[in-house]
Amino acid sequence: MAEQSTQQPQELQQDTTHESAPPSGPPLTEQQRKMLFRLLRVAYPHDRFPDAPYERTAKQVEDAAEDIAALAEGLDALGEEFLAMDEAAATDALRAIDEQAFFRAIHSTTVVALYDDREVWDLLGYEGSSFDKGGYLERGFDDLDWLPDPRITESEESRVELVTDEGTR
């Protein structure tokens, strides 16, 4: 008979294949945190989002960084002028570094952390998973009020049928 596990369900869901390494350097400075926040605001622009989701995401980026020193160095390389740049110049500055490892690490954490934030879900109108609510079919899957009304009339154009009944016998 197989031995029963003593782990609780929430413990079984945790990835224990990689031990958490301690941070590889000192934490980010306040200036570097401001740079990271600005980077997130520019790279993931949403005018309707308040600061809180970006602040939580920045914290998750910092916590997830395997090499804090590399993250700090990359942020410092943007220069203090990055904080004062207009949106277009800041976007261009980020495009110039989008292939660098530190930026890819920020992106890989942010794309999950920012859009998995419940406050962001509310702002975007996402109701969450539909499975536990019986699916989308009877829950307004087509209630996108920002789309134009569909055309109801038939087109006047004649259509040429390319398949005949003879080809299906």
Disulfide bonds with the S-S distance in Angstrom:
none
